[in-house]
Amino acid sequence: MERIGRRRFLRSTAVATGLAVSGVRPSRPLAQAGKPHAGTRLKVAQVSHAYAEALLARLPAFEQQTGIKVEIDQMSFPVLNQRADLELASGSGAYDVMQMIFIRSGRWIAAGWAEPLNPFIDDAKLTDKGALDVADFVAGAMAPFKRGDTLYALPWLSDSTVVGFRADIFEKAGYAKFPETFEALQEAAAKIHTRQTAGFVTEDNLHWIFPNWLLSYGGGFFANPPSDLTPTFDTPEALRAAELFTTMLSKYSPPGGIKLDPSVAQAIMQQGKAACYLDGMGNTQHIIDTKKTTLADRMAFTHTPRGPKGHFPQLAVHGYFINKASKNKQAAWEFIKWATGKDQMLWSALNKGHLACTRTSVLAHADVRQKFTWHGSDLAALHLAVMKRAGEGYMAYRTVPQFPPVGDRVIIAMTSIASGQASVADGMKSLQKDAEGILEKAGVKINRRS
């Protein structure tokens, strides 16, 4: 078997290794005998992503096997958020399969917009359970989509926050290893930061990034989710976390660092204009794309730092579900089985660089471990560790139905503080008051603090 060298790591389209080279034998066909859904046309909605590109690359084989024609609409995450809400609320059935967006899963499932998958899984005419192997999905990735024993989506993306960093820059600053606490990271950023090289960069989805600090300093969005959703942005712990986080944005990020699209943040690292990048694995891993940077050999990866209350990396999970309004539910199920199957997920990891996958067998596969070990950093092990850690339950705040509007308000607060428009105290006080209003307007009983 050909050894996959470090320089080939994440060289997605150039990687010649596939199932044949890896020695992986295709599993049994997921579809039943014949083509009962031949001629059916499916529409799929999802975010623009390497995984969707992997589906498109292999879609002709699925269509030939089943006779089902599939159109995959890829769109930016903000557009998907808006369009999916409108589509589901209208009940038009324009899309048969849709991306179960992590932070909206609570609202969509509660509203009855997602078709329960159990009847499809338990019907031997529709599913070969051995081939599907539901138990192979990492438990932490399945949890957001289950209500009791009922499953509403199968996960294809499990994104864990990690740090990609320039080992040479930190070593030059006197750090033999990456700082292990957020306060130590801030000290290092102060030493490293120059007009040419920022000490720190992250993306603009700040309600995804800020909780790495917030939870590590003992703060939280809500008092005790999901049973008590009283906002808690006015606590000393939350204020300290906000102070540290917004300082990283305002003092040690590149110009415009408060609002950077992930692709821009990646490019900044690829061009050598920042020392470290904290984001989800799905974004962070691309900083070593050897097609876009000559600095890949100087980079490494590690866990996010910790705070005085511990280590709280974030985990976001996205899946595929059947739109309740779809008129092609069985054909939609055929697509979901195929799209989340072992073969597809392994092929995507090896050929499209999709490490943020959700199947244990893929993350443990020897070729995947070899491919995604870089500069001494075992990314698959990092990803698995975060999924295990987040599986302990602290991510429950993120899937309550009321999270999305509160999360949007958090972005406004962090932006306002980091840009100097508000002090930490005033910004968090205003956030607390508005979050309480959002919860009360939604009919949630809280213990008002403002």
Disulfide bonds with the S-S distance in Angstrom:
none
